[in-house]
Amino acid sequence: MKVKVEFIEMIWDNYQGGSGKPITREMLIEINPLTIISDIEGTIIDKLQEKEIRSNYSTKTFDYTAILSITILPQI
């Protein structure tokens, strides 16, 4: 199944000592259709970390608080 995820990503801008800039992005992510609803958020975070998308620079993990919305798209 496909889900649309809206999240905040920190982009390194290297201006005035590399402060970074938060931007809002959307992405379509394909997940296993047998994934139970309580595991969708964790699966999405894993997929974002695989793509090296970061919500902050202090850790290499994606923080769940940076996810703004998750929409499960209908299958036609």
N, C-alpha and C positions, 0 to 999 in steps of 0.2 A: 504494500500500500504506500501511497505517497502522502507526505505531510509537508505543509508549508510552515516554516519556522521564521519568526521575526526575532532578531536578537541584536544585542549591542556588542560590537567588536572594537577592540583597541588597535588602532593603526599607528605604527611607529612613524613619526614625522621628522625626527632629528632636528627640530627647531628649538633654539635656546636650550641646548643640553638634552634634547631628545625627550620631550615631555609626553608625547603620544596624543592621539586624538580619538575620542570615541565616535563611532558612526553607527547608524542603524542600518541593518541589512536584512534581506529576506533570502531564503534558500529553500529549494525543494529537496527533500531527502527521501530516499526510498528505504523503507524498513520492511521487515518480515511481516506478512499479513497475519501471522499467528501470534504476534506480540500482544500481550495483555495490556490493557489501558494503563495500569499502574506502572508499567515498565517503559512506556513510550518516552518519558522525559529522560530517563537514564540512557536509553538507546540513542537519543538525539545528542546528548552531551558526549557520548562516546564517539559518534560520527564527526562532530565538530572538532574534537580533540585529534582525531585521525587526520583531519585536514589542516591541523596546526592553527586553528582559529582560536584566538585568545580573548578573554574578557578583561584581563589585566596583565601586567608584566611582572608581578611579584611571584606568580606560580605559572607552571606550564599547563595547568588544568583549566578547563572552562567552568566558570562558576554558574550554577543554576539560576542565580538572581539576575543574570544578564539575558535570560530568555524572556522576551516580552509577550509572545503568543505562539501557540501551536494550533494549527488547523489541520484536521484530518480531511483530505480531499476525497470527494466521492469517486468511485470507480464506475466508468461508463462502459 
